[in-house]
Amino acid sequence: MTESRSFDQIAAELRSCRLCRDAPQFLPGLPHEPRPIVQGSASSRLCIASQAPGTQAHRSGIPFHDASGRRLRAWLGLTEAEFYDRMRVAIIPMGACFPGQDAKGGDLPPRRECATIWRSPLMNALPKLELVLLIGRYAQMWHLGPAGTGGLTRTMMQWREFLSAPVRPRILPLPHPSWRNNVWLRQNPWFETDVLPALRSEVRAIMTSGKTETAL
């Protein structure tokens, strides 16, 4: 029988991975030194299933270390210290390394090697998860399957059904907090009036319960 690996063991192996540079499976090799970024622990209760690190995260080694991160923390109602508390919050990107930029300066899609090799082991090593937040379409397609392929608006319109489904962990899709979604946010004010209050309530309950258990 193969011995199961802990989250910390898998994350350490991921951080030393250089596959997308040295032996790419789907695209030309990564043109820069990989810097895999992942956060979490076996006790994490909230998971942020994100896209891939951006340029600032790549430089700092800290996930969501940019304006998108500030907006996301505001959406969640979390302080910076809470957000980066790996004992309670896991951040598992679809691609752990900054994928580079296209000719127009936009970030390329997450490297497919990452999800193929690392995603299931990482998620399976988080046994206490209560809620997984699916940030952006790549995370939504991976976790939701066909239900996540109908576009952002159609996926988000189902947020109540996703959140109330009798499964563990529960899931909730979210738009990416990038400025590129500002138009969508203006056109869909129900996200702020309906989704965000429910999201903050869920997150606060999870963070409080996790802190209480840790203290015990």
Protein Blocks (a to p, Z undefined) as FASTA:
>chain_A
ZZdddfklmmmmmmmpcklmmmcfkbccdfbdcddddeddfkbcbdcddfbdcfklmmno
pghiafklmmmmmmnopafklmmmmklmccddfblbdebjafkopacdddfklmmmmmmm
mmmmmmkbfbdcdedjklmmmmnmmmlmnojklmmmmmmmmmmpccdddddddddfbfkl
mmmmmmmmmlmmmmmmmmmmmmmmmmmmmmmmmmZZ
